[in-house]
Amino acid sequence: MSRPIDGWPPPTPSGDPLSDAQHAAGRPHFREVPAQADFPGLDARILHFWRTERIFEKSLTLRRDGPVFVFYEGPPTANGRPGVHHALSRVFKDIFPRYKTMRGFRVPRKAGWDCHGLPVELEVERRLGIDGKEQIEEYGVAEFNR
């Protein structure tokens, strides 16, 4: 009988499937789980494992010679409060690179960023009652950028 998972099912003296089934009949096939899930605790344990074992770094190393999958992600917007539609787009921007990574691709993770430039500057000017470069310099560039 083949053993798809190392050590399971446990070996039996005869090696035939019937005795394997009889041998395992009194043993639990799954470990017990609590009736109430502790998702924050589970998340913390998984995160600790990923950090201490450097799982993400290992996944990059394993795929360094794999085919490259490029996913260009544009910058987030800074001109309003995030809405539920922003969360949905972030899910898709996360799923596809993860899937390709699991399929053996090397997926560089670089998000687009342009510091939002003019829209943010114009909003700051509006809130401060400032109009143009000269007034920004009078106000103080460092203070304006703060």
N, C-alpha and C positions, 0 to 999 in steps of 0.2 A: 504494500500500500504506500502510495507517495505521501510525503509529509510537506504540505505547502508552506507551513510555518514551522520554523525550527523548534523542535521539541513538542509539537502538538499535531495530532493527538499523541499522547505518551505511548512509547513502545510497549508491546505486550509480548509475553513469552512465545506465543504461537505465530504472531504476525498476521493472522487472518482478520478480515474486517468484522466478523461477528464477535470475536473475542475483544477487538478494539471497542466495539459498541458496548459490550458488556462491561469492559474495564472502565469506560467513561460514564456509565449509567449513574453511578453514585456521586459523581463529581460535578460541581457547578460549571457550566460552560462559559459563564460570564461572571465577572466580579460584581459584587453587590454595589449598588449606588444608593445614595441617600434619596429619600422620598421628595425632599425639597432641594432643588438645585441651588448652589451658591455660585451664581455666575460671576460676581465680582471676585470671589476667592479663586475660582477656576481661572479667570482671566489673569489674575496676579501670578498664579503658579506657572501658567503657560508663558507669560512674558518673562518671568524669572528664568525659566528653562531656555528660552530663545536667547536671552542676554548672556547667561553664563556659558552656554554651549556655543555661542556665536553662530547660530543657525543661519541667519541672513548672510553673513560673510561667507560661510561655507557654501551656501547656494550660489553665490557669485563665483566663487573659486571653481566649483564643479562645472560651471557653464562658460568659463572664460574663453574656451575654444569653440563654443557652439555657434550656430548661425545667429546673426544679429536681428532682433526685431526692434524697430524704432517706433516709438509712440510719442508724437509731439503733443505736449499738453500746453495749452495756452495759459497765460497768467490769470489769476483770479481777478474779479472786478472789485474796485474799491469805491464805487460810487453809490452804494446803497447797502441796506442790511441784507444778509444772506437769507434766502428763502428755501423752502423744501425742494424746489427745483434745482437748487445748487447742490443739495445733498445727493440727489439722484444722479446728476452728472458726475459727481465725485465717485460714486459707486462704480459707474461704467469705466471711469478713468483708472480705477483700481483693479477691476476684474480682468480686463484684457491683458495688461502686463503680467499679472499673476499667472493667468492661464498659460500664456506663452512661456513664462519661466518654467512652469511645471512640465511643459512639453519639450524642455531642453534648450530653449533659446536663451541667448545672452541679451538681457533687456536693460540697457542703460536707463537709469532713473534720474532724469533731469527735467524739472518742471520749468516752464517758461516764466520769465519774470521781466517786467519792464519798469518796475517801480511806479507804474500808472501815470507818470508824467503829468501832462497838461491838465487832465480833468481834476486831479487832486490839487494841483497848484491853483487853479481857478477857484475851486471851492474854498481854499484857505484865504485867498485874496478877498472873496465875497464876504466871508465871515469876519474878516478883519477890517473890511471897508477900504481895502487897498486896491489901487488900479495901476499896474505896470511896474516895470523894472526899477524906475527911479524911486517910487514909493517903497518898494521892497527894500532897496538899499538904505533908505532913510530909516525904515523900521528896524533894519538889521537882518542880514541874510541868515545868520546863525539862529536868531530868535524865530524868524519866519520858518526855517526848516525844522525847528523843534516841534 
